[in-house]
């Protein structure tokens, strides 16, 4: 299920394993993965819900808004281009997310 060919993904061998959580459950990705590619490699296809319509990995280059998710409390993160970092907390985002991007008013 791992994406092998993509213009922005690191395809080098011997990449370090990285831990992250998605919806409160622990997963592993590889150094150089985007968040979306790490989710995809773990079998997660639905990235968000937009008005009752499920959205997934679509353009994979940051042009659409199908992959907007909440990352470490920040909403509207384009996970197809955001690199995975150790211990990220990733969650699905309902509809448009918060205009405050996870920041308290």
C-alpha positions, 0 to 999 in steps of 0.5 A: 500500500506504500506509494512508490513513485511521486515527485515530492516523496523521498524514495531512498532506502533505509529510512528511519521509522517514525511514530505518529498518532491518528485519531488516538491510535499509534501508527508508524511511517517512514522518514521522508513520508508525507502525512498522507502517504504514511496514512495511505501506507497504513491503509487509511483512505478517508482523510476528511468529511466535507458535508457528509462526503468522504474525501481522500488522497486526490491530487497529492501535490497540494492543489486541491483541498481533499486532504485538509486535516488537523495536525497537532491542533492546527486545522486545514493542513494539506497533508499531501505535502506536509512531511511526517515528523515524529510524534505528530497527532493527526485527526480528521477534520469535519468540514472546513475546520476552525477559522482559528486553526486550533488556536484559542481565541 
